[in-house]
Amino acid sequence: MVYGGEIMGLDQYANKINKKGEETEIACWRKHPNLQGWMENLYREKTGTEEEFNCIDLELDENDIDRLEIDINNNDLPTTMGFFFGESKDDYYKDQDLEFCKDARKAIQKEHTVVYGSWY
């Protein structure tokens, strides 16, 4: 399926939300399937009950960000496949992923809520 001249696929984002409820994007990815798999595993760990991890905002805390950063640095994101997901882009996104961890940690320390979401 084509949308806006581009083949549909996995779009991912992370936002920070301040106490007034104002959202600001702090990261976005296009077809980073292993990050999606990592986040889905976390969602299930946190008692996520939806069958499909799609269009769900997952709140991240500082511990989650610490764990993600370790897994990124250890090249330990889970191999994840899906029809719209594309190929692994761990190397391509590694610097951006680590920058996201830094930005998310700063946002949490400023008492913002950090959420990850995706759509495919």
Secondary structure, 3 states (H helix, E strand, C coil): CEECCEECCCEEEEEEECCCCCEEEEEEEECCHHHHHHHHHHHHHCCCCCCCCCCCCEEECHHHHHHHHHHHHCCCCCCCCCCCCCCCCHHHHHHHHHHHHHHHHHHHHCCCEEEEEEEC
